[in-house]
Amino acid sequence: MWSRLARFVIKYRLVLLIGLFTATAVMGFFASKVKLSYDFARAIPTDNPKYKDYVAFREKFGDDGNVLVIAVQLENFFELKNFKAYTHLQEQIKKVPNVSSVLSVPSAINLQKNELTEKLDAVKIFSDSITTQAEIDSAKAVLYNLPFYKSLLYNQESNSYLMAVGINKDSLNSPKRSKIIQDILACTKSYETATNIETHISGLPLIRTIVGDRIQKEMKFFLIGSLALSTLILLLFFRSGSTTIISLLVVLFGVIWSVGVLYLCGYKITLLTALTPPLVVVIGIPNCIYFINKSIHLTWLVKIKTKL
């Protein structure tokens, strides 16, 4: 059986090689379409009662996974210079593409009854045209008299003030995520440089972006590192450039096929699946060494038998 298979492969090697390269090119096309997953893996089964409660809560009240929070701690926050700088930071973040909303102290509103329409009108507590310290102090008193914003936008005891940045959910689940977060971080960096006030940033968008970018970098690092190390090992073992190139081609084909299969099966690159390409390299190279050694050994046996 194996001898028949070997004769078939040798006889139709050109056709088989063309078919292999064509199929690999197709799988390479699919591999280029694989996407990075920005969602954390579930730690509990989907049929767990607690997980079902969580899903029901999310469906009823929505998901806060698209909110980034920026906090500052400053005793003289309501001084005219500091407040203006903080307001400018809010305006700059609003201009960032795919930022849907910004909620902070300067944008806080109060509900006032309209005598004509007998409805409640939303009126900004801090006017956009504030130019004096007296106006800020007056608006500050109104803010502190509204219990709704206490511990939500500010903590008077610790002099902490929070800014909630809403980001478009569809953009957060796309490669645009990194650019959005970088633009927001650039705004906060400019604010820190201009005022020497430290900002503290957190939220799922930031955490997921950092984790996602790290997965991409580490995947490339381990893949390139494993290929470089494998090349060195092959050169040391065989001292042959052609053998090394053939072995690397076999391994690279395996990497392309493995990533292509991930895409065809509907999977994305996660913290776990990112290990697949380096593992294919690490597992494939020893197999190449084994088969090449076996081939050399059989070749010498054939030559010896022929002489005898």
C-alpha positions in Angstrom: 0.0 0.0 0.0 2.7 2.5 1.0 4.8 1.6 -1.9 1.9 2.2 -4.3 1.2 5.6 -2.6 4.9 6.5 -2.9 4.9 5.6 -6.6 1.7 7.6 -7.2 3.2 10.7 -5.4 6.4 10.4 -7.4 4.6 9.9 -10.7 2.2 12.8 -10.3 4.4 15.0 -8.2 4.1 18.1 -10.4 0.3 17.9 -10.4 0.2 17.3 -6.7 2.6 20.2 -6.0 0.5 22.6 -8.2 -2.7 21.4 -6.3 -0.9 21.9 -2.9 0.2 25.4 -3.7 -3.2 26.3 -5.1 -5.0 25.0 -2.1 -2.5 26.8 0.2 -3.1 30.0 -1.6 -6.9 29.6 -1.1 -6.3 28.9 2.6 -4.0 31.9 2.8 -6.9 34.1 1.5 -9.1 32.7 4.2 -6.4 33.1 6.8 -6.0 36.8 6.0 -9.7 37.3 6.9 -9.4 35.9 10.4 -10.3 38.4 13.1 -9.2 39.1 16.6 -11.7 38.5 19.3 -12.2 41.4 21.7 -14.5 39.5 24.0 -13.3 37.7 27.2 -13.9 34.0 27.3 -16.7 32.9 29.5 -15.5 31.4 32.7 -18.8 29.6 33.5 -21.2 27.5 31.3 -24.0 29.2 29.5 -26.6 27.1 31.3 -25.4 28.2 34.7 -28.2 30.1 36.6 -25.9 33.0 37.5 -24.9 33.4 33.9 -28.5 33.4 32.8 -29.3 36.1 35.4 -26.4 38.1 34.0 -27.7 37.8 30.4 -31.3 38.7 31.5 -29.9 41.8 33.3 -27.9 42.8 30.3 -30.9 42.5 28.0 -33.1 44.6 30.3 -30.6 47.3 31.3 -28.1 47.2 28.5 -24.3 46.5 28.4 -21.8 48.9 29.9 -18.9 47.3 28.1 -18.5 50.4 25.8 -17.9 52.9 28.6 -14.4 54.3 29.4 -13.9 56.3 32.6 -11.4 59.0 33.2 -10.9 60.3 36.7 -8.9 63.1 38.3 -8.3 63.9 42.0 -7.9 67.6 42.6 -8.7 69.8 45.6 -9.1 73.0 43.5 -11.0 71.4 40.7 -13.5 74.3 40.5 -10.9 77.0 40.1 -11.5 78.8 36.8 -8.2 77.7 35.2 -8.6 74.0 36.2 -12.2 73.9 35.3 -11.7 75.4 31.9 -8.9 72.9 31.2 -11.2 70.0 32.2 -14.0 71.3 30.0 -11.6 71.6 27.1 -10.6 67.9 27.7 -14.2 67.0 27.5 -14.7 68.9 24.2 -11.6 67.3 22.7 -12.8 63.8 23.6 -16.2 64.5 22.1 -14.4 65.2 18.8 -12.8 61.8 18.7 -14.5 59.7 15.9 -16.9 57.0 17.2 -17.2 58.6 20.7 -21.0 58.7 21.1 -21.3 60.6 24.4 -19.3 62.1 27.3 -20.8 62.6 30.7 -18.9 64.7 33.3 -19.3 67.6 35.7 -19.2 70.3 33.0 -21.9 68.6 31.0 -24.2 67.8 34.1 -27.8 68.9 33.7 -30.6 70.0 36.0 -34.3 69.6 35.4 -36.3 72.8 35.6 -40.1 73.1 35.3 -41.2 75.1 32.2 -44.2 77.2 33.3 -45.5 77.6 29.7 -45.3 73.9 28.5 -45.7 72.5 32.1 -42.9 70.1 31.3 -39.4 69.6 32.6 -36.5 71.1 30.6 -33.0 69.8 30.8 -30.7 72.8 31.5 -26.9 72.6 31.8 -25.7 73.4 35.3 -22.4 74.9 34.0 -23.0 77.2 31.1 -20.7 77.1 28.1 -20.1 80.8 28.5 -18.8 80.8 32.0 -15.9 83.3 32.4 -15.8 84.2 36.1 -15.0 82.3 39.3 -18.3 83.5 40.8 -20.3 81.8 38.0 -18.5 78.5 38.7 -19.1 78.8 42.4 -22.8 79.4 41.9 -23.1 76.4 39.5 -21.0 74.3 41.9 -23.5 74.9 44.7 -26.4 73.8 42.4 -24.4 70.6 41.5 -23.7 69.7 45.2 -27.4 70.2 46.0 -28.3 67.4 43.5 -27.9 64.0 45.2 -28.1 62.2 41.9 -24.6 63.1 40.9 -23.0 62.4 44.2 -20.7 59.4 44.0 -21.5 59.2 40.3 -19.6 62.2 38.8 -17.8 63.3 42.0 -16.8 62.3 45.5 -16.6 65.4 47.6 -14.7 63.7 50.4 -11.8 62.5 48.2 -12.0 65.4 45.7 -12.3 62.9 42.9 -14.2 63.7 39.6 -15.1 61.2 36.9 -15.7 61.5 33.2 -17.7 58.7 31.5 -16.9 58.3 27.7 -19.4 56.3 25.7 -18.0 54.6 22.6 -19.8 53.2 19.6 -20.3 49.4 20.3 -19.8 48.3 16.7 -16.5 50.2 16.5 -15.3 48.6 19.7 -15.8 45.2 18.1 -13.7 46.1 15.1 -10.0 47.0 14.4 -11.0 50.6 14.9 -10.9 50.0 18.7 -7.1 50.6 19.0 -7.3 53.9 17.1 -10.2 55.2 19.2 -8.5 54.4 22.5 -5.2 55.9 21.3 -7.0 59.1 20.3 -8.6 59.3 23.8 -5.3 58.6 25.5 -3.7 61.4 23.4 -6.3 63.8 24.6 -5.7 62.9 28.2 -1.9 63.1 27.7 -2.3 66.7 26.3 -4.4 67.6 29.3 -1.8 66.2 31.7 1.0 68.1 29.9 -0.9 71.4 30.0 -2.1 71.2 33.6 0.3 68.8 35.4 -2.8 67.0 36.7 -2.6 63.2 36.7 -5.5 61.3 35.1 -6.6 57.7 35.9 -8.2 55.7 33.1 -10.1 52.4 33.3 -13.0 50.6 31.8 -13.6 47.5 29.7 -12.8 49.2 26.4 -9.3 50.0 27.6 -8.7 46.6 29.2 -9.9 44.7 26.1 -7.9 46.9 23.8 -4.7 46.4 25.8 -5.3 42.6 25.9 -6.2 42.4 22.2 -3.1 44.4 21.1 -0.9 42.3 23.4 -2.3 39.1 21.8 -1.4 40.4 18.3 2.1 41.4 19.3 2.8 38.2 21.2 1.4 36.1 18.4 3.8 37.7 15.9 6.7 37.6 18.4 6.3 33.9 19.1 5.7 33.0 15.5 8.7 34.8 14.2 10.8 33.6 17.2 9.8 30.0 16.7 10.6 30.2 13.0 14.0 31.7 13.6 14.9 29.2 16.2 13.7 26.3 14.0 15.8 27.6 11.1 18.9 27.7 13.3 18.2 24.2 14.6 17.7 22.8 11.0 20.9 24.5 9.8 22.9 23.0 12.7 21.4 19.5 12.2 21.6 19.2 8.4 24.0 22.1 7.3 21.9 22.2 4.1 20.1 25.3 2.9 17.7 23.3 0.6 16.7 21.0 3.4 16.1 24.0 5.7 14.0 25.8 3.1 11.8 22.7 2.4 11.2 22.1 6.1 10.3 25.8 6.6 7.9 25.7 3.6 6.2 22.6 5.1 5.8 24.3 8.5 4.6 27.6 6.9 2.0 25.7 4.9 0.8 24.2 8.2 0.5 27.6 9.8 -1.5 29.0 6.8 -3.8 26.0 6.9 -4.3 26.1 10.6 -5.3 29.8 10.6 -7.5 29.3 7.5 -9.3 26.4 9.2 -9.9 28.7 12.2 -11.6 31.2 10.0 -13.7 28.5 8.1 -14.9 27.1 11.4 -16.0 30.5 12.6 -13.4 31.0 15.3 -11.5 34.2 16.0 -8.0 34.8 17.4 -8.2 34.6 21.2 -5.6 34.3 24.0 -5.8 30.5 23.4 -6.1 30.2 19.6 -3.2 32.6 19.2 -0.9 29.8 20.3 -1.9 27.6 17.3 0.6 29.0 14.8 3.7 28.8 17.1 2.6 25.3 18.2 2.3 24.2 14.5 5.9 25.4 14.0 7.2 23.8 17.2 5.5 20.5 16.5 6.2 20.5 12.7 9.9 21.1 12.8 10.7 17.9 14.9 8.5 15.9 12.5 10.4 17.4 9.5 13.7 16.4 11.1 12.4 12.9 11.8 11.2 12.4 8.2 14.3 13.8 6.7 16.5 11.5 8.9 14.3 8.6 8.0 14.6 9.4 4.3 18.4 9.7 4.5 18.6 6.4 6.4 16.4 4.6 3.8 18.4 6.1 1.0 21.7 4.7 2.5 20.1 1.3 3.0 19.0 1.2 -0.6 22.5 2.1 -1.8 24.1 -0.5 0.5 21.7 -3.3 -0.8 22.3 -2.2 -4.4 26.1 -2.6 -3.9 25.7 -5.9 -2.2 
